[in-house]
Amino acid sequence: MGQWIFGAIMGVLSLFGLFIASRSHDQIFYAFGLLLFLFGLGFVFWLIARNTGHPRSRSEQHGH
């Protein structure tokens, strides 16, 4: 259950990053907002892959 909450928090953090990027008047804040969005989105996808049993490599599937 804790991973669901953590995923939701990262989703909100990603949306906050987009909000920062859309309202920025400076290139630094724009880049920071986009990087925050990409970090949060990547982390959510990592959580999805980790919790759905996505195999990392073929060698782990065969038990080698």
PQR file with spaces between the fields and no chain letter, atoms N, CA, C, O and H, PARSE charges and radii, in Angstrom:
ATOM       1  N    MET     1       0.820   -1.195    0.000 -0.4000 1.5000
ATOM       2  CA   MET     1       0.000    0.000    0.000 -0.0000 2.0000
ATOM       3  C    MET     1       0.865    1.260    0.000  0.5500 1.7000
ATOM       4  O    MET     1       0.471    2.287   -0.552 -0.5500 1.4000
ATOM       5  N    GLY     2       2.023    1.178    0.610 -0.4000 1.5000
ATOM       6  CA   GLY     2       2.903    2.333    0.677 -0.0000 2.0000
ATOM       7  C    GLY     2       3.425    2.747   -0.680  0.5500 1.7000
ATOM       8  O    GLY     2       3.668    3.929   -0.923 -0.5500 1.4000
ATOM       9  H    GLY     2       2.343    0.343    1.059  0.4000 1.0000
ATOM      10  N    GLN     3       3.601    1.764   -1.583 -0.4000 1.5000
ATOM      11  CA   GLN     3       4.095    2.090   -2.914 -0.0000 2.0000
ATOM      12  C    GLN     3       3.041    2.823   -3.731  0.5500 1.7000
ATOM      13  O    GLN     3       3.384    3.649   -4.577 -0.5500 1.4000
ATOM      14  H    GLN     3       3.403    0.804   -1.386  0.4000 1.0000
ATOM      15  N    TRP     4       1.754    2.533   -3.491 -0.4000 1.5000
ATOM      16  CA   TRP     4       0.682    3.267   -4.159 -0.0000 2.0000
ATOM      17  C    TRP     4       0.708    4.734   -3.746  0.5500 1.7000
ATOM      18  O    TRP     4       0.562    5.626   -4.582 -0.5500 1.4000
ATOM      19  H    TRP     4       1.475    1.863   -2.803  0.4000 1.0000
ATOM      20  N    ILE     5       0.894    4.973   -2.467 -0.4000 1.5000
ATOM      21  CA   ILE     5       0.945    6.344   -1.966 -0.0000 2.0000
ATOM      22  C    ILE     5       2.162    7.064   -2.527  0.5500 1.7000
ATOM      23  O    ILE     5       2.076    8.224   -2.930 -0.5500 1.4000
ATOM      24  H    ILE     5       1.013    4.249   -1.788  0.4000 1.0000
ATOM      25  N    PHE     6       3.301    6.368   -2.550 -0.4000 1.5000
ATOM      26  CA   PHE     6       4.524    6.955   -3.073 -0.0000 2.0000
ATOM      27  C    PHE     6       4.370    7.260   -4.562  0.5500 1.7000
ATOM      28  O    PHE     6       4.842    8.296   -5.030 -0.5500 1.4000
ATOM      29  H    PHE     6       3.371    5.425   -2.222  0.4000 1.0000
ATOM      30  N    GLY     7       3.716    6.372   -5.310 -0.4000 1.5000
ATOM      31  CA   GLY     7       3.466    6.618   -6.726 -0.0000 2.0000
ATOM      32  C    GLY     7       2.558    7.810   -6.947  0.5500 1.7000
ATOM      33  O    GLY     7       2.773    8.601   -7.865 -0.5500 1.4000
ATOM      34  H    GLY     7       3.333    5.530   -4.930  0.4000 1.0000
ATOM      35  N    ALA     8       1.539    7.941   -6.103 -0.4000 1.5000
ATOM      36  CA   ALA     8       0.631    9.087   -6.214 -0.0000 2.0000
ATOM      37  C    ALA     8       1.359   10.387   -5.907  0.5500 1.7000
ATOM      38  O    ALA     8       1.140   11.398   -6.574 -0.5500 1.4000
ATOM      39  H    ALA     8       1.364    7.299   -5.356  0.4000 1.0000
ATOM      40  N    ILE     9       2.212   10.364   -4.911 -0.4000 1.5000
ATOM      41  CA   ILE     9       2.993   11.558   -4.568 -0.0000 2.0000
ATOM      42  C    ILE     9       3.914   11.937   -5.723  0.5500 1.7000
ATOM      43  O    ILE     9       4.057   13.119   -6.038 -0.5500 1.4000
ATOM      44  H    ILE     9       2.390    9.542   -4.369  0.4000 1.0000
ATOM      45  N    MET    10       4.535   10.952   -6.352 -0.4000 1.5000
ATOM      46  CA   MET    10       5.414   11.243   -7.478 -0.0000 2.0000
ATOM      47  C    MET    10       4.620   11.750   -8.674  0.5500 1.7000
ATOM      48  O    MET    10       5.118   12.580   -9.435 -0.5500 1.4000
ATOM      49  H    MET    10       4.419    9.992   -6.096  0.4000 1.0000
ATOM      50  N    GLY    11       3.392   11.266   -8.854 -0.4000 1.5000
ATOM      51  CA   GLY    11       2.537   11.785   -9.917 -0.0000 2.0000
ATOM      52  C    GLY    11       2.178   13.245   -9.697  0.5500 1.7000
ATOM      53  O    GLY    11       2.193   14.044  -10.633 -0.5500 1.4000
ATOM      54  H    GLY    11       2.987   10.591   -8.237  0.4000 1.0000
ATOM      55  N    VAL    12       1.856   13.587   -8.462 -0.4000 1.5000
ATOM      56  CA   VAL    12       1.545   14.980   -8.127 -0.0000 2.0000
ATOM      57  C    VAL    12       2.795   15.847   -8.293  0.5500 1.7000
ATOM      58  O    VAL    12       2.705   16.986   -8.752 -0.5500 1.4000
ATOM      59  H    VAL    12       1.844   12.938   -7.701  0.4000 1.0000
ATOM      60  N    LEU    13       3.957   15.309   -7.921 -0.4000 1.5000
ATOM      61  CA   LEU    13       5.207   16.040   -8.090 -0.0000 2.0000
ATOM      62  C    LEU    13       5.485   16.301   -9.569  0.5500 1.7000
ATOM      63  O    LEU    13       5.986   17.364   -9.934 -0.5500 1.4000
ATOM      64  H    LEU    13       4.030   14.384   -7.548  0.4000 1.0000
ATOM      65  N    SER    14       5.156   15.323  -10.417 -0.4000 1.5000
ATOM      66  CA   SER    14       5.328   15.516  -11.860 -0.0000 2.0000
ATOM      67  C    SER    14       4.416   16.619  -12.384  0.5500 1.7000
ATOM      68  O    SER    14       4.842   17.458  -13.178 -0.5500 1.4000
ATOM      69  H    SER    14       4.749   14.459  -10.119  0.4000 1.0000
ATOM      70  N    LEU    15       3.179   16.616  -11.945 -0.4000 1.5000
ATOM      71  CA   LEU    15       2.258   17.682  -12.373 -0.0000 2.0000
ATOM      72  C    LEU    15       2.711   19.042  -11.860  0.5500 1.7000
ATOM      73  O    LEU    15       2.563   20.049  -12.553 -0.5500 1.4000
ATOM      74  H    LEU    15       2.834   15.935  -11.300  0.4000 1.0000
ATOM      75  N    PHE    16       3.257   19.076  -10.662 -0.4000 1.5000
ATOM      76  CA   PHE    16       3.790   20.323  -10.125 -0.0000 2.0000
ATOM      77  C    PHE    16       4.965   20.819  -10.972  0.5500 1.7000
ATOM      78  O    PHE    16       5.125   22.022  -11.179 -0.5500 1.4000
ATOM      79  H    PHE    16       3.378   18.258  -10.099  0.4000 1.0000
ATOM      80  N    GLY    17       5.787   19.880  -11.460 -0.4000 1.5000
ATOM      81  CA   GLY    17       6.886   20.253  -12.346 -0.0000 2.0000
ATOM      82  C    GLY    17       6.389   20.870  -13.637  0.5500 1.7000
ATOM      83  O    GLY    17       6.962   21.842  -14.129 -0.5500 1.4000
ATOM      84  H    GLY    17       5.657   18.903  -11.292  0.4000 1.0000
ATOM      85  N    LEU    18       5.314   20.305  -14.192 -0.4000 1.5000
ATOM      86  CA   LEU    18       4.737   20.902  -15.393 -0.0000 2.0000
ATOM      87  C    LEU    18       4.155   22.282  -15.111  0.5500 1.7000
ATOM      88  O    LEU    18       4.252   23.183  -15.943 -0.5500 1.4000
ATOM      89  H    LEU    18       4.848   19.515  -13.793  0.4000 1.0000
ATOM      90  N    PHE    19       3.553   22.445  -13.943 -0.4000 1.5000
ATOM      91  CA   PHE    19       3.017   23.745  -13.563 -0.0000 2.0000
ATOM      92  C    PHE    19       4.134   24.777  -13.447  0.5500 1.7000
ATOM      93  O    PHE    19       3.991   25.907  -13.915 -0.5500 1.4000
ATOM      94  H    PHE    19       3.473   21.713  -13.266  0.4000 1.0000
ATOM      95  N    ILE    20       5.239   24.391  -12.828 -0.4000 1.5000
ATOM      96  CA   ILE    20       6.385   25.305  -12.709 -0.0000 2.0000
ATOM      97  C    ILE    20       6.894   25.692  -14.093  0.5500 1.7000
ATOM      98  O    ILE    20       7.166   26.864  -14.353 -0.5500 1.4000
ATOM      99  H    ILE    20       5.356   23.473  -12.448  0.4000 1.0000
ATOM     100  N    ALA    21       7.022   24.702  -14.985 -0.4000 1.5000
ATOM     101  CA   ALA    21       7.541   24.985  -16.331 -0.0000 2.0000
ATOM     102  C    ALA    21       6.592   25.883  -17.119  0.5500 1.7000
ATOM     103  O    ALA    21       7.039   26.743  -17.878 -0.5500 1.4000
ATOM     104  H    ALA    21       6.800   23.750  -14.774  0.4000 1.0000
ATOM     105  N    SER    22       5.294   25.690  -16.943 -0.4000 1.5000
ATOM     106  CA   SER    22       4.349   26.487  -17.724 -0.0000 2.0000
ATOM     107  C    SER    22       4.259   27.932  -17.240  0.5500 1.7000
ATOM     108  O    SER    22       3.944   28.820  -18.033 -0.5500 1.4000
ATOM     109  H    SER    22       4.931   24.991  -16.326  0.4000 1.0000
ATOM     110  N    ARG    23       4.525   28.187  -15.977 -0.4000 1.5000
ATOM     111  CA   ARG    23       4.414   29.537  -15.418 -0.0000 2.0000
ATOM     112  C    ARG    23       5.750   30.271  -15.300  0.5500 1.7000
ATOM     113  O    ARG    23       5.806   31.386  -14.780 -0.5500 1.4000
ATOM     114  H    ARG    23       4.781   27.465  -15.333  0.4000 1.0000
ATOM     115  N    SER    24       6.813   29.647  -15.779 -0.4000 1.5000
ATOM     116  CA   SER    24       8.127   30.252  -15.578 -0.0000 2.0000
ATOM     117  C    SER    24       8.367   31.389  -16.567  0.5500 1.7000
ATOM     118  O    SER    24       7.852   31.388  -17.686 -0.5500 1.4000
ATOM     119  H    SER    24       6.767   28.742  -16.201  0.4000 1.0000
ATOM     120  N    HIS    25       9.151   32.341  -16.129 -0.4000 1.5000
ATOM     121  CA   HIS    25       9.590   33.456  -16.968 -0.0000 2.0000
ATOM     122  C    HIS    25      11.102   33.420  -17.141  0.5500 1.7000
ATOM     123  O    HIS    25      11.696   34.329  -17.721 -0.5500 1.4000
ATOM     124  H    HIS    25       9.569   32.342  -15.221  0.4000 1.0000
ATOM     125  N    ASP    26      11.708   32.367  -16.633 -0.4000 1.5000
ATOM     126  CA   ASP    26      13.155   32.221  -16.643 -0.0000 2.0000
ATOM     127  C    ASP    26      13.502   30.839  -17.181  0.5500 1.7000
ATOM     128  O    ASP    26      12.774   29.877  -16.935 -0.5500 1.4000
ATOM     129  H    ASP    26      11.225   31.629  -16.161  0.4000 1.0000
ATOM     130  N    GLN    27      14.590   30.734  -17.900 -0.4000 1.5000
ATOM     131  CA   GLN    27      14.989   29.447  -18.463 -0.0000 2.0000
ATOM     132  C    GLN    27      15.356   28.427  -17.389  0.5500 1.7000
ATOM     133  O    GLN    27      15.157   27.227  -17.578 -0.5500 1.4000
ATOM     134  H    GLN    27      15.181   31.515  -18.099  0.4000 1.0000
ATOM     135  N    ILE    28      15.880   28.890  -16.284 -0.4000 1.5000
ATOM     136  CA   ILE    28      16.291   27.976  -15.218 -0.0000 2.0000
ATOM     137  C    ILE    28      15.072   27.308  -14.589  0.5500 1.7000
ATOM     138  O    ILE    28      15.070   26.097  -14.371 -0.5500 1.4000
ATOM     139  H    ILE    28      16.042   29.865  -16.130  0.4000 1.0000
ATOM     140  N    PHE    29      14.040   28.091  -14.300 -0.4000 1.5000
ATOM     141  CA   PHE    29      12.828   27.507  -13.727 -0.0000 2.0000
ATOM     142  C    PHE    29      12.120   26.602  -14.738  0.5500 1.7000
ATOM     143  O    PHE    29      11.540   25.584  -14.359 -0.5500 1.4000
ATOM     144  H    PHE    29      14.041   29.075  -14.478  0.4000 1.0000
ATOM     145  N    TYR    30      12.166   26.966  -16.014 -0.4000 1.5000
ATOM     146  CA   TYR    30      11.567   26.137  -17.052 -0.0000 2.0000
ATOM     147  C    TYR    30      12.264   24.778  -17.113  0.5500 1.7000
ATOM     148  O    TYR    30      11.606   23.738  -17.147 -0.5500 1.4000
ATOM     149  H    TYR    30      12.637   27.792  -16.322  0.4000 1.0000
ATOM     150  N    ALA    31      13.590   24.793  -17.125 -0.4000 1.5000
ATOM     151  CA   ALA    31      14.352   23.548  -17.166 -0.0000 2.0000
ATOM     152  C    ALA    31      14.149   22.738  -15.885  0.5500 1.7000
ATOM     153  O    ALA    31      14.036   21.513  -15.939 -0.5500 1.4000
ATOM     154  H    ALA    31      14.125   25.637  -17.098  0.4000 1.0000
ATOM     155  N    PHE    32      14.102   23.407  -14.746 -0.4000 1.5000
ATOM     156  CA   PHE    32      13.870   22.711  -13.484 -0.0000 2.0000
ATOM     157  C    PHE    32      12.503   22.031  -13.472  0.5500 1.7000
ATOM     158  O    PHE    32      12.381   20.892  -13.021 -0.5500 1.4000
ATOM     159  H    PHE    32      14.194   24.401  -14.702  0.4000 1.0000
ATOM     160  N    GLY    33      11.489   22.715  -13.960 -0.4000 1.5000
ATOM     161  CA   GLY    33      10.150   22.134  -14.014 -0.0000 2.0000
ATOM     162  C    GLY    33      10.084   20.919  -14.916  0.5500 1.7000
ATOM     163  O    GLY    33       9.471   19.910  -14.567 -0.5500 1.4000
ATOM     164  H    GLY    33      11.589   23.640  -14.327  0.4000 1.0000
ATOM     165  N    LEU    34      10.716   21.013  -16.076 -0.4000 1.5000
ATOM     166  CA   LEU    34      10.717   19.867  -16.984 -0.0000 2.0000
ATOM     167  C    LEU    34      11.513   18.700  -16.418  0.5500 1.7000
ATOM     168  O    LEU    34      11.109   17.547  -16.564 -0.5500 1.4000
ATOM     169  H    LEU    34      11.215   21.832  -16.360  0.4000 1.0000
ATOM     170  N    LEU    35      12.631   18.985  -15.778 -0.4000 1.5000
ATOM     171  CA   LEU    35      13.409   17.906  -15.170 -0.0000 2.0000
ATOM     172  C    LEU    35      12.659   17.252  -14.020  0.5500 1.7000
ATOM     173  O    LEU    35      12.730   16.037  -13.841 -0.5500 1.4000
ATOM     174  H    LEU    35      12.959   19.922  -15.659  0.4000 1.0000
ATOM     175  N    LEU    36      11.951   18.044  -13.250 -0.4000 1.5000
ATOM     176  CA   LEU    36      11.133   17.493  -12.166 -0.0000 2.0000
ATOM     177  C    LEU    36      10.031   16.606  -12.730  0.5500 1.7000
ATOM     178  O    LEU    36       9.747   15.539  -12.185 -0.5500 1.4000
ATOM     179  H    LEU    36      11.894   19.032  -13.395  0.4000 1.0000
ATOM     180  N    PHE    37       9.410   17.046  -13.821 -0.4000 1.5000
ATOM     181  CA   PHE    37       8.384   16.247  -14.484 -0.0000 2.0000
ATOM     182  C    PHE    37       8.957   14.927  -14.992  0.5500 1.7000
ATOM     183  O    PHE    37       8.368   13.869  -14.768 -0.5500 1.4000
ATOM     184  H    PHE    37       9.640   17.913  -14.264  0.4000 1.0000
ATOM     185  N    LEU    38      10.092   14.979  -15.667 -0.4000 1.5000
ATOM     186  CA   LEU    38      10.693   13.764  -16.210 -0.0000 2.0000
ATOM     187  C    LEU    38      11.141   12.803  -15.114  0.5500 1.7000
ATOM     188  O    LEU    38      11.002   11.589  -15.256 -0.5500 1.4000
ATOM     189  H    LEU    38      10.571   15.838  -15.848  0.4000 1.0000
ATOM     190  N    PHE    39      11.676   13.341  -14.025 -0.4000 1.5000
ATOM     191  CA   PHE    39      12.079   12.495  -12.910 -0.0000 2.0000
ATOM     192  C    PHE    39      10.878   11.784  -12.303  0.5500 1.7000
ATOM     193  O    PHE    39      10.921   10.577  -12.067 -0.5500 1.4000
ATOM     194  H    PHE    39      11.789   14.327  -13.910  0.4000 1.0000
ATOM     195  N    GLY    40       9.816   12.524  -12.052 -0.4000 1.5000
ATOM     196  CA   GLY    40       8.621   11.924  -11.464 -0.0000 2.0000
ATOM     197  C    GLY    40       7.985   10.898  -12.382  0.5500 1.7000
ATOM     198  O    GLY    40       7.557    9.837  -11.928 -0.5500 1.4000
ATOM     199  H    GLY    40       9.782   13.505  -12.244  0.4000 1.0000
ATOM     200  N    LEU    41       7.919   11.206  -13.670 -0.4000 1.5000
ATOM     201  CA   LEU    41       7.331   10.283  -14.635 -0.0000 2.0000
ATOM     202  C    LEU    41       8.170    9.011  -14.749  0.5500 1.7000
ATOM     203  O    LEU    41       7.629    7.905  -14.784 -0.5500 1.4000
ATOM     204  H    LEU    41       8.267   12.068  -14.039  0.4000 1.0000
ATOM     205  N    GLY    42       9.466    9.170  -14.807 -0.4000 1.5000
ATOM     206  CA   GLY    42      10.350    8.000  -14.859 -0.0000 2.0000
ATOM     207  C    GLY    42      10.234    7.136  -13.621  0.5500 1.7000
ATOM     208  O    GLY    42      10.268    5.908  -13.707 -0.5500 1.4000
ATOM     209  H    GLY    42       9.905   10.068  -14.779  0.4000 1.0000
ATOM     210  N    PHE    43      10.097    7.767  -12.480 -0.4000 1.5000
ATOM     211  CA   PHE    43       9.972    7.020  -11.237 -0.0000 2.0000
ATOM     212  C    PHE    43       8.652    6.255  -11.187  0.5500 1.7000
ATOM     213  O    PHE    43       8.610    5.123  -10.705 -0.5500 1.4000
ATOM     214  H    PHE    43      10.068    8.764  -12.410  0.4000 1.0000
ATOM     215  N    VAL    44       7.585    6.859  -11.677 -0.4000 1.5000
ATOM     216  CA   VAL    44       6.290    6.160  -11.709 -0.0000 2.0000
ATOM     217  C    VAL    44       6.367    4.956  -12.641  0.5500 1.7000
ATOM     218  O    VAL    44       5.867    3.884  -12.301 -0.5500 1.4000
ATOM     219  H    VAL    44       7.619    7.778  -12.069  0.4000 1.0000
ATOM     220  N    PHE    45       6.983    5.111  -13.805 -0.4000 1.5000
ATOM     221  CA   PHE    45       7.128    3.981  -14.710 -0.0000 2.0000
ATOM     222  C    PHE    45       8.010    2.895  -14.103  0.5500 1.7000
ATOM     223  O    PHE    45       7.753    1.709  -14.306 -0.5500 1.4000
ATOM     224  H    PHE    45       7.389    5.982  -14.081  0.4000 1.0000
ATOM     225  N    TRP    46       9.038    3.282  -13.367 -0.4000 1.5000
ATOM     226  CA   TRP    46       9.885    2.302  -12.688 -0.0000 2.0000
ATOM     227  C    TRP    46       9.083    1.528  -11.643  0.5500 1.7000
ATOM     228  O    TRP    46       9.234    0.313  -11.516 -0.5500 1.4000
ATOM     229  H    TRP    46       9.247    4.246  -13.202  0.4000 1.0000
ATOM     230  N    LEU    47       8.235    2.227  -10.898 -0.4000 1.5000
ATOM     231  CA   LEU    47       7.384    1.545   -9.925 -0.0000 2.0000
ATOM     232  C    LEU    47       6.429    0.568  -10.605  0.5500 1.7000
ATOM     233  O    LEU    47       6.203   -0.532  -10.101 -0.5500 1.4000
ATOM     234  H    LEU    47       8.112    3.214  -11.001  0.4000 1.0000
ATOM     235  N    ILE    48       5.873    0.960  -11.739 -0.4000 1.5000
ATOM     236  CA   ILE    48       4.973    0.073  -12.470 -0.0000 2.0000
ATOM     237  C    ILE    48       5.715   -1.176  -12.932  0.5500 1.7000
ATOM     238  O    ILE    48       5.220   -2.289  -12.752 -0.5500 1.4000
ATOM     239  H    ILE    48       6.057    1.853  -12.150  0.4000 1.0000
ATOM     240  N    ALA    49       6.881   -1.009  -13.516 -0.4000 1.5000
ATOM     241  CA   ALA    49       7.653   -2.147  -13.997 -0.0000 2.0000
ATOM     242  C    ALA    49       8.083   -3.053  -12.849  0.5500 1.7000
ATOM     243  O    ALA    49       8.102   -4.275  -12.993 -0.5500 1.4000
ATOM     244  H    ALA    49       7.283   -0.105  -13.662  0.4000 1.0000
ATOM     245  N    ARG    50       8.419   -2.470  -11.737 -0.4000 1.5000
ATOM     246  CA   ARG    50       8.872   -3.256  -10.583 -0.0000 2.0000
ATOM     247  C    ARG    50       7.737   -4.073   -9.972  0.5500 1.7000
ATOM     248  O    ARG    50       7.959   -5.200   -9.528 -0.5500 1.4000
ATOM     249  H    ARG    50       8.403   -1.477  -11.620  0.4000 1.0000
ATOM     250  N    ASN    51       6.540   -3.527   -9.943 -0.4000 1.5000
ATOM     251  CA   ASN    51       5.432   -4.185   -9.262 -0.0000 2.0000
ATOM     252  C    ASN    51       4.576   -5.069  -10.157  0.5500 1.7000
ATOM     253  O    ASN    51       3.683   -5.755   -9.661 -0.5500 1.4000
ATOM     254  H    ASN    51       6.359   -2.612  -10.303  0.4000 1.0000
ATOM     255  N    THR    52       4.821   -5.071  -11.450 -0.4000 1.5000
ATOM     256  CA   THR    52       4.048   -5.941  -12.336 -0.0000 2.0000
ATOM     257  C    THR    52       4.823   -7.183  -12.722  0.5500 1.7000
ATOM     258  O    THR    52       4.360   -7.960  -13.557 -0.5500 1.4000
ATOM     259  H    THR    52       5.546   -4.513  -11.853  0.4000 1.0000
ATOM     260  N    GLY    53       5.980   -7.387  -12.139 -0.4000 1.5000
ATOM     261  CA   GLY    53       6.747   -8.585  -12.416 -0.0000 2.0000
ATOM     262  C    GLY    53       7.483   -8.541  -13.739  0.5500 1.7000
ATOM     263  O    GLY    53       7.759   -9.582  -14.336 -0.5500 1.4000
ATOM     264  H    GLY    53       6.356   -6.756  -11.461  0.4000 1.0000
ATOM     265  N    HIS    54       7.799   -7.359  -14.196 -0.4000 1.5000
ATOM     266  CA   HIS    54       8.538   -7.207  -15.438 -0.0000 2.0000
ATOM     267  C    HIS    54       9.936   -7.793  -15.277  0.5500 1.7000
ATOM     268  O    HIS    54      10.688   -7.343  -14.413 -0.5500 1.4000
ATOM     269  H    HIS    54       7.575   -6.513  -13.711  0.4000 1.0000
ATOM     270  N    PRO    55      10.308   -8.802  -16.100 -0.5600 1.5000
ATOM     271  CA   PRO    55      11.651   -9.397  -15.957  0.2800 2.0000
ATOM     272  C    PRO    55      12.737   -8.428  -16.423  0.5500 1.7000
ATOM     273  O    PRO    55      12.559   -7.685  -17.388 -0.5500 1.4000
ATOM     274  N    ARG    56      13.832   -8.456  -15.734 -0.4000 1.5000
ATOM     275  CA   ARG    56      14.931   -7.556  -16.074 -0.0000 2.0000
ATOM     276  C    ARG    56      15.726   -8.061  -17.270  0.5500 1.7000
ATOM     277  O    ARG    56      16.114   -7.275  -18.134 -0.5500 1.4000
ATOM     278  H    ARG    56      13.976   -9.059  -14.950  0.4000 1.0000
ATOM     279  N    SER    57      15.973   -9.373  -17.326 -0.4000 1.5000
ATOM     280  CA   SER    57      16.737   -9.920  -18.431 -0.0000 2.0000
ATOM     281  C    SER    57      16.313  -11.368  -18.679  0.5500 1.7000
ATOM     282  O    SER    57      15.571  -11.955  -17.892 -0.5500 1.4000
ATOM     283  H    SER    57      15.658  -10.012  -16.624  0.4000 1.0000
ATOM     284  N    ARG    58      16.789  -11.923  -19.765 -0.4000 1.5000
ATOM     285  CA   ARG    58      16.440  -13.302  -20.082 -0.0000 2.0000
ATOM     286  C    ARG    58      17.077  -14.287  -19.119  0.5500 1.7000
ATOM     287  O    ARG    58      16.487  -15.329  -18.832 -0.5500 1.4000
ATOM     288  H    ARG    58      17.393  -11.446  -20.405  0.4000 1.0000
ATOM     289  N    SER    59      18.256  -13.987  -18.615 -0.4000 1.5000
ATOM     290  CA   SER    59      18.942  -14.918  -17.708 -0.0000 2.0000
ATOM     291  C    SER    59      18.182  -15.088  -16.395  0.5500 1.7000
ATOM     292  O    SER    59      18.240  -16.153  -15.781 -0.5500 1.4000
ATOM     293  H    SER    59      18.735  -13.141  -18.848  0.4000 1.0000
ATOM     294  N    GLU    60      17.473  -14.050  -15.960 -0.4000 1.5000
ATOM     295  CA   GLU    60      16.687  -14.179  -14.731 -0.0000 2.0000
ATOM     296  C    GLU    60      15.433  -15.001  -14.968  0.5500 1.7000
ATOM     297  O    GLU    60      14.919  -15.608  -14.028 -0.5500 1.4000
ATOM     298  H    GLU    60      17.426  -13.184  -16.459  0.4000 1.0000
ATOM     299  N    GLN    61      14.926  -15.041  -16.193 -0.4000 1.5000
ATOM     300  CA   GLN    61      13.745  -15.842  -16.494 -0.0000 2.0000
ATOM     301  C    GLN    61      14.057  -17.338  -16.418  0.5500 1.7000
ATOM     302  O    GLN    61      13.215  -18.135  -16.006 -0.5500 1.4000
ATOM     303  H    GLN    61      15.344  -14.548  -16.956  0.4000 1.0000
ATOM     304  N    HIS    62      15.255  -17.703  -16.813 -0.4000 1.5000
ATOM     305  CA   HIS    62      15.617  -19.110  -16.846 -0.0000 2.0000
ATOM     306  C    HIS    62      16.319  -19.577  -15.581  0.5500 1.7000
ATOM     307  O    HIS    62      16.652  -20.754  -15.450 -0.5500 1.4000
ATOM     308  H    HIS    62      15.940  -17.056  -17.149  0.4000 1.0000
ATOM     309  N    GLY    63      16.539  -18.677  -14.669 -0.4000 1.5000
ATOM     310  CA   GLY    63      17.150  -19.030  -13.395 -0.0000 2.0000
ATOM     311  C    GLY    63      18.641  -19.216  -13.425  0.5500 1.7000
ATOM     312  O    GLY    63      19.186  -19.919  -12.574 -0.5500 1.4000
ATOM     313  H    GLY    63      16.268  -17.720  -14.775  0.4000 1.0000
ATOM     314  N    HIS    64      19.331  -18.605  -14.387 -0.4000 1.5000
ATOM     315  CA   HIS    64      20.791  -18.737  -14.491 -0.0000 2.0000
ATOM     316  C    HIS    64      21.464  -17.643  -13.755  0.5500 1.7000
ATOM     317  O    HIS    64      22.693  -17.583  -13.726 -0.5500 1.4000
ATOM     318  H    HIS    64      18.889  -18.034  -15.078  0.4000 1.0000
